[in-house]
Amino acid sequence: MSEHQPLNEENLNILKELESKPNITQRDLSSRLNISLGKTNYLLRELILKGFIKARNFTENPGKLRKINYFLTEKGLEEKFRLLQHFLQRKEAEYNRLKQEMEYSLNGKNKAQEELV
């Protein structure tokens, strides 16, 4: 995951989920975001390497499953807001493009109707 990659909605969704549910399991996160468990694991590792999240193991007992909590770092919060801003700008541009197409289509129909009259 490069800092120069285009918007990655999966990373944004992971950051949003972890902010609200730091004790979510990878399996639950995978299910909620509808991505494979392997991809979830990969994305979490990349976010940790980039310093956007920290993982803490809360179970020291070797016979039990590890319980891991994920925490957004300050850098992670900044990345989340950057991704949100980029996502909103992209959606606004898409909305404006669709609005122009609709207006163009409606104007074309109106002109055709005027020619028939």
MDTraj code that builds the backbone (N, CA, C; nanometers):
import mdtraj as md
import numpy as np

residues = "MET SER GLU HIS GLN PRO LEU ASN GLU GLU ASN LEU ASN ILE LEU LYS GLU LEU GLU SER LYS PRO ASN ILE THR GLN ARG ASP LEU SER SER ARG LEU ASN ILE SER LEU GLY LYS THR ASN TYR LEU LEU ARG GLU LEU ILE LEU LYS GLY PHE ILE LYS ALA ARG ASN PHE THR GLU ASN PRO GLY LYS LEU ARG LYS ILE ASN TYR PHE LEU THR GLU LYS GLY LEU GLU GLU LYS PHE ARG LEU LEU GLN HIS PHE LEU GLN ARG LYS GLU ALA GLU TYR ASN ARG LEU LYS GLN GLU MET GLU TYR SER LEU ASN GLY LYS ASN LYS ALA GLN GLU GLU LEU VAL".split()
xyz = np.array([
    [0.0864, -0.1174, 0.0000],
    [0.0000, 0.0000, 0.0000],
    [0.0901, 0.1224, 0.0000],
    [0.0898, 0.1942, -0.1054],
    [0.1720, 0.3128, -0.1193],
    [0.0927, 0.4362, -0.0813],
    [0.1635, 0.5360, -0.0275],
    [0.0942, 0.6601, 0.0079],
    [0.0469, 0.7336, -0.1165],
    [0.0995, 0.6967, -0.2332],
    [0.0626, 0.7641, -0.3580],
    [-0.0427, 0.6868, -0.4356],
    [-0.0940, 0.5771, -0.3780],
    [-0.1996, 0.5018, -0.4433],
    [-0.3278, 0.5826, -0.4461],
    [-0.4120, 0.5579, -0.5461],
    [-0.5430, 0.6231, -0.5452],
    [-0.6229, 0.5755, -0.4246],
    [-0.7320, 0.6431, -0.4003],
    [-0.8172, 0.6121, -0.2862],
    [-0.8454, 0.4632, -0.2776],
    [-0.8300, 0.4085, -0.1608],
    [-0.8608, 0.2690, -0.1381],
    [-0.9745, 0.2632, -0.0363],
    [-1.0928, 0.2374, -0.0854],
    [-1.2106, 0.2361, 0.0015],
    [-1.2008, 0.1279, 0.1077],
    [-1.1319, 0.0183, 0.0767],
    [-1.1176, -0.0874, 0.1767],
    [-1.0382, -0.0369, 0.2970],
    [-0.9324, 0.0390, 0.2722],
    [-0.8548, 0.0947, 0.3837],
    [-0.9396, 0.1925, 0.4638],
    [-1.0149, 0.2757, 0.3945],
    [-1.1028, 0.3708, 0.4624],
    [-1.2038, 0.2957, 0.5485],
    [-1.2638, 0.1917, 0.4941],
    [-1.3627, 0.1149, 0.5679],
    [-1.3007, 0.0450, 0.6890],
    [-1.1795, -0.0062, 0.6728],
    [-1.1114, -0.0689, 0.7860],
    [-1.0852, 0.0334, 0.8951],
    [-1.0337, 0.1493, 0.8576],
    [-1.0053, 0.2526, 0.9570],
    [-1.1323, 0.2955, 1.0304],
    [-1.2425, 0.3087, 0.9570],
    [-1.3690, 0.3471, 1.0202],
    [-1.4174, 0.2397, 1.1169],
    [-1.4088, 0.1134, 1.0761],
    [-1.4533, 0.0033, 1.1622],
    [-1.3678, -0.0066, 1.2875],
    [-1.2356, 0.0046, 1.2716],
    [-1.1463, -0.0088, 1.3863],
    [-1.1615, 0.1066, 1.4842],
    [-1.1941, 0.2228, 1.4320],
    [-1.2142, 0.3373, 1.5209],
    [-1.3347, 0.3129, 1.6123],
    [-1.4392, 0.2548, 1.5568],
    [-1.5597, 0.2338, 1.6365],
    [-1.5585, 0.1008, 1.7131],
    [-1.4808, 0.0033, 1.6653],
    [-1.4780, -0.1292, 1.7300],
    [-1.3338, -0.1800, 1.7372],
    [-1.2532, -0.1290, 1.8306],
    [-1.1124, -0.1684, 1.8363],
    [-1.0895, -0.3157, 1.8697],
    [-1.1886, -0.3831, 1.9278],
    [-1.1696, -0.5239, 1.9632],
    [-1.2323, -0.6194, 1.8623],
    [-1.2664, -0.5716, 1.7434],
    [-1.3250, -0.6558, 1.6395],
    [-1.2205, -0.7581, 1.5925],
    [-1.2646, -0.8784, 1.5652],
    [-1.1729, -0.9802, 1.5154],
    [-1.1530, -0.9622, 1.3653],
    [-1.0434, -1.0190, 1.3161],
    [-1.0197, -1.0124, 1.1723],
    [-1.1317, -1.0817, 1.0958],
    [-1.1807, -1.1904, 1.1503],
    [-1.2891, -1.2635, 1.0841],
    [-1.4159, -1.1786, 1.0763],
    [-1.4500, -1.1118, 1.1865],
    [-1.5679, -1.0250, 1.1858],
    [-1.5482, -0.9055, 1.0926],
    [-1.4290, -0.8490, 1.0938],
    [-1.3980, -0.7366, 1.0056],
    [-1.4107, -0.7797, 0.8596],
    [-1.3561, -0.8963, 0.8300],
    [-1.3645, -0.9520, 0.6950],
    [-1.5097, -0.9686, 0.6517],
    [-1.5907, -1.0217, 0.7411],
    [-1.7320, -1.0439, 0.7109],
    [-1.8064, -0.9120, 0.6918],
    [-1.7831, -0.8160, 0.7808],
    [-1.8527, -0.6864, 0.7724],
    [-1.8181, -0.6114, 0.6442],
    [-1.6931, -0.6245, 0.5982],
    [-1.6482, -0.5499, 0.4800],
    [-1.6600, -0.6318, 0.3515],
    [-1.7014, -0.7579, 0.3664],
    [-1.7198, -0.8453, 0.2511],
    [-1.5905, -0.8615, 0.1695],
    [-1.4796, -0.8837, 0.2417],
    [-1.3520, -0.9148, 0.1771],
    [-1.2967, -1.0410, 0.2424],
    [-1.2056, -1.1082, 0.1759],
    [-1.1538, -1.2340, 0.2285],
    [-1.0736, -1.2107, 0.3558],
    [-1.0640, -1.3149, 0.4356],
    [-0.9885, -1.3082, 0.5599],
    [-0.8406, -1.2821, 0.5313],
    [-0.7882, -1.3457, 0.4267],
    [-0.6483, -1.3248, 0.3892],
    [-0.6208, -1.1805, 0.3497],
    [-0.7121, -1.1218, 0.2731],
    [-0.6955, -0.9825, 0.2316],
    [-0.7075, -0.8895, 0.3521],
    [-0.7988, -0.9215, 0.4427],
    [-0.8134, -0.8424, 0.5648],
    [-0.6839, -0.8437, 0.6435],
    [-0.6257, -0.9620, 0.6592],
    [-0.4994, -0.9752, 0.7313],
    [-0.3900, -0.8934, 0.6636],
    [-0.3823, -0.9026, 0.5309],
    [-0.2814, -0.8276, 0.4547],
    [-0.2992, -0.6771, 0.4738],
    [-0.4222, -0.6285, 0.4596],
    [-0.4485, -0.4851, 0.4730],
    [-0.4170, -0.4353, 0.6141],
    [-0.4523, -0.5144, 0.7153],
    [-0.4213, -0.4757, 0.8533],
    [-0.2704, -0.4668, 0.8747],
    [-0.1965, -0.5637, 0.8223],
    [-0.0500, -0.5607, 0.8358],
    [0.0091, -0.4374, 0.7686],
    [-0.0426, -0.4036, 0.6509],
    [0.0069, -0.2849, 0.5796],
    [-0.0258, -0.1570, 0.6564],
    [-0.1448, -0.1503, 0.7130],
    [-0.1830, -0.0325, 0.7919],
    [-0.0961, -0.0206, 0.9172],
    [-0.0596, -0.1334, 0.9757],
    [0.0306, -0.1329, 1.0911],
    [0.1693, -0.0851, 1.0486],
    [0.2201, -0.1388, 0.9358],
    [0.3528, -0.0984, 0.8870],
    [0.3588, 0.0509, 0.8552],
    [0.2501, 0.1055, 0.8054],
    [0.2455, 0.2484, 0.7726],
    [0.2282, 0.3353, 0.8968],
    [0.1996, 0.2733, 1.0097],
    [0.1829, 0.3484, 1.1336],
    [0.0439, 0.4066, 1.1519],
    [-0.0546, 0.3576, 1.0755],
    [-0.1906, 0.4082, 1.0857],
    [-0.2676, 0.3427, 1.2002],
    [-0.2315, 0.2190, 1.2312],
    [-0.2946, 0.1496, 1.3436],
    [-0.1872, 0.0779, 1.4244],
    [-0.2220, 0.0475, 1.5497],
    [-0.1383, -0.0340, 1.6366],
    [-0.2225, -0.1510, 1.6824],
    [-0.1580, -0.2669, 1.6955],
    [-0.2262, -0.3861, 1.7440],
    [-0.1670, -0.4222, 1.8791],
    [-0.2541, -0.4539, 1.9726],
    [-0.2083, -0.4941, 2.1066],
    [-0.2707, -0.6288, 2.1413],
    [-0.1857, -0.7194, 2.1869],
    [-0.2296, -0.8515, 2.2299],
    [-0.2686, -0.8419, 2.3765],
    [-0.3921, -0.8817, 2.4087],
    [-0.4396, -0.8719, 2.5456],
    [-0.4495, -1.0063, 2.6157],
    [-0.4057, -1.1133, 2.5525],
    [-0.4076, -1.2439, 2.6158],
    [-0.2653, -1.2955, 2.6251],
    [-0.2191, -1.3180, 2.7443],
    [-0.0845, -1.3690, 2.7656],
    [-0.0837, -1.5203, 2.7832],
    [-0.2001, -1.5805, 2.8073],
    [-0.2096, -1.7235, 2.8305],
    [-0.1826, -1.7976, 2.7000],
    [-0.0765, -1.8799, 2.6934],
    [-0.0427, -1.9473, 2.5676],
    [-0.1464, -2.0498, 2.5234],
    [-0.2331, -2.0975, 2.6126],
    [-0.3331, -2.1963, 2.5758],
    [-0.4599, -2.1370, 2.5180],
    [-0.4743, -2.0067, 2.5219],
    [-0.5963, -1.9418, 2.4735],
    [-0.5699, -1.8689, 2.3429],
    [-0.6773, -1.8462, 2.2718],
    [-0.6660, -1.7665, 2.1500],
    [-0.6242, -1.6251, 2.1863],
    [-0.5426, -1.5673, 2.1030],
    [-0.4985, -1.4299, 2.1289],
    [-0.6125, -1.3336, 2.1026],
    [-0.6289, -1.2400, 2.1916],
    [-0.7266, -1.1327, 2.1718],
    [-0.6469, -1.0078, 2.1367],
    [-0.6769, -0.9547, 2.0215],
    [-0.6027, -0.8389, 1.9735],
    [-0.6972, -0.7209, 1.9600],
    [-0.6549, -0.6080, 2.0109],
    [-0.7281, -0.4830, 1.9902],
    [-0.6475, -0.3966, 1.8961],
    [-0.7177, -0.3283, 1.8096],
    [-0.6546, -0.2396, 1.7120],
    [-0.6883, -0.0955, 1.7479],
    [-0.5865, -0.0108, 1.7437],
    [-0.6053, 0.1294, 1.7783],
    [-0.5565, 0.2172, 1.6638],
    [-0.6360, 0.3159, 1.6287],
    [-0.5915, 0.4137, 1.5301],
    [-0.4913, 0.5074, 1.5960],
    [-0.3833, 0.5327, 1.5250],
    [-0.2850, 0.6288, 1.5727],
    [-0.3282, 0.7674, 1.5251],
    [-0.2566, 0.8691, 1.5698],
    [-0.2861, 1.0042, 1.5199],
    [-0.2679, 1.0087, 1.3685],
    [-0.1636, 0.9425, 1.3213],
    [-0.1390, 0.9343, 1.1770],
    [-0.2544, 0.8607, 1.1067],
    [-0.3101, 0.7593, 1.1738],
    [-0.4232, 0.6850, 1.1186],
    [-0.5482, 0.7700, 1.1084],
    [-0.5720, 0.8522, 1.2095],
    [-0.6872, 0.9430, 1.2048],
    [-0.6717, 1.0439, 1.0919],
    [-0.5508, 1.0961, 1.0751],
    [-0.5251, 1.1901, 0.9651],
    [-0.5477, 1.1223, 0.8306],
    [-0.5034, 0.9980, 0.8173],
    [-0.5234, 0.9232, 0.6926],
    [-0.6712, 0.8984, 0.6675],
    [-0.7457, 0.8652, 0.7727],
    [-0.8893, 0.8427, 0.7589],
    [-0.9580, 0.9680, 0.7065],
    [-0.9237, 1.0837, 0.7636],
    [-0.9850, 1.2087, 0.7190],
    [-0.9423, 1.2438, 0.5764],
    [-0.8170, 1.2151, 0.5414],
    [-0.7696, 1.2397, 0.4047],
    [-0.8462, 1.1519, 0.3062],
    [-0.8631, 1.0245, 0.3405],
    [-0.9377, 0.9329, 0.2540],
    [-1.0838, 0.9741, 0.2428],
    [-1.1443, 1.0164, 0.3538],
    [-1.2835, 1.0625, 0.3502],
    [-1.2989, 1.1838, 0.2590],
    [-1.2059, 1.2772, 0.2712],
    [-1.2110, 1.3974, 0.1880],
    [-1.1984, 1.3609, 0.0403],
    [-1.1054, 1.2735, 0.0090],
    [-1.0861, 1.2308, -0.1297],
    [-1.2098, 1.1575, -0.1814],
    [-1.2667, 1.0711, -0.0982],
    [-1.3861, 0.9962, -0.1351],
    [-1.5025, 1.0907, -0.1642],
    [-1.5223, 1.1902, -0.0773],
    [-1.6315, 1.2863, -0.0968],
    [-1.6109, 1.3703, -0.2224],
    [-1.4870, 1.4112, -0.2485],
    [-1.4587, 1.4881, -0.3700],
    [-1.4887, 1.4050, -0.4943],
    [-1.4519, 1.2769, -0.4900],
    [-1.4774, 1.1886, -0.6040],
    [-1.6271, 1.1694, -0.6254],
    [-1.7015, 1.1522, -0.5164],
    [-1.8466, 1.1333, -0.5277],
    [-1.9151, 1.2615, -0.5759],
    [-1.8656, 1.3779, -0.5317],
    [-1.9225, 1.5050, -0.5767],
    [-1.8987, 1.5239, -0.7267],
    [-1.7793, 1.4892, -0.7737],
    [-1.7492, 1.4994, -0.9169],
    [-1.8369, 1.4038, -0.9971],
    [-1.8579, 1.2841, -0.9443],
    [-1.9446, 1.1869, -1.0108],
    [-2.0881, 1.2387, -1.0170],
    [-2.1363, 1.2957, -0.9072],
    [-2.2708, 1.3537, -0.9027],
    [-2.2844, 1.4647, -1.0064],
    [-2.1879, 1.5551, -1.0124],
    [-2.1934, 1.6667, -1.1078],
    [-2.1919, 1.6165, -1.2522],
    [-2.1121, 1.5128, -1.2790],
    [-2.1077, 1.4565, -1.4143],
    [-2.2430, 1.3970, -1.4512],
    [-2.3029, 1.3216, -1.3595],
    [-2.4339, 1.2613, -1.3856],
    [-2.5422, 1.3677, -1.4025],
    [-2.5333, 1.4739, -1.3235],
    [-2.6295, 1.5836, -1.3335],
    [-2.6189, 1.6496, -1.4708],
    [-2.4982, 1.6729, -1.5199],
    [-2.4789, 1.7326, -1.6522],
    [-2.5326, 1.6411, -1.7617],
    [-2.5073, 1.5107, -1.7483],
    [-2.5582, 1.4157, -1.8473],
    [-2.7106, 1.4171, -1.8499],
    [-2.7719, 1.4241, -1.7320],
    [-2.9169, 1.4264, -1.7242],
    [-2.9722, 1.5546, -1.7870],
    [-2.9103, 1.6689, -1.7561],
    [-2.9543, 1.7956, -1.8135],
    [-2.9383, 1.7953, -1.9652],
    [-2.8277, 1.7413, -2.0126],
    [-2.8042, 1.7329, -2.1571],
    [-2.9105, 1.6451, -2.2221],
    [-2.9397, 1.5327, -2.1583],
    [-3.0405, 1.4403, -2.2104],
    [-3.1782, 1.5050, -2.2119],
    [-3.2130, 1.5745, -2.1035],
    [-3.3436, 1.6414, -2.0970],
    [-3.3525, 1.7536, -2.1995],
    [-3.2461, 1.8310, -2.2169],
    [-3.2458, 1.9386, -2.3161],
    [-3.2614, 1.8827, -2.4567],
    [-3.1997, 1.7686, -2.4824],
    [-3.2128, 1.7052, -2.6137],
    [-3.3548, 1.6611, -2.6397],
    [-3.4229, 1.6071, -2.5400],
    [-3.5621, 1.5648, -2.5540],
    [-3.6529, 1.6849, -2.5747],
    [-3.6270, 1.7937, -2.5002],
    [-3.7085, 1.9151, -2.5142],
    [-3.6946, 1.9736, -2.6543],
    [-3.5727, 1.9756, -2.7089],
    [-3.5516, 2.0280, -2.8434],
    [-3.6225, 1.9424, -2.9462],
    [-3.6174, 1.8120, -2.9279],
    [-3.6851, 1.7207, -3.0210],
    [-3.8364, 1.7407, -3.0166],
    [-3.8912, 1.7631, -2.8963],
    [-4.0346, 1.7872, -2.8843],
    [-4.0736, 1.9204, -2.9477],
    [-3.9880, 2.0214, -2.9316],
    [-4.0175, 2.1527, -2.9926],
    [-4.0178, 2.1437, -3.1442],
    [-3.9313, 2.0616, -3.2007],
    [-3.9239, 2.0465, -3.3463],
    [-4.0480, 1.9767, -3.3999],
    [-4.1084, 1.8890, -3.3176],
    [-4.2289, 1.8188, -3.3597],
    [-4.3504, 1.9102, -3.3594],
    [-4.3472, 2.0144, -3.2779],
    [-4.4632, 2.1023, -3.2646],
    [-4.4698, 2.2019, -3.3741],
])
top = md.Topology()
chain = top.add_chain()
for i, resn in enumerate(residues, 1):
    res = top.add_residue(resn, chain, resSeq=i)
    for name in ("N", "CA", "C"):
        top.add_atom(name, md.element.get_by_symbol(name[0]), res)
traj = md.Trajectory(xyz[None], top)
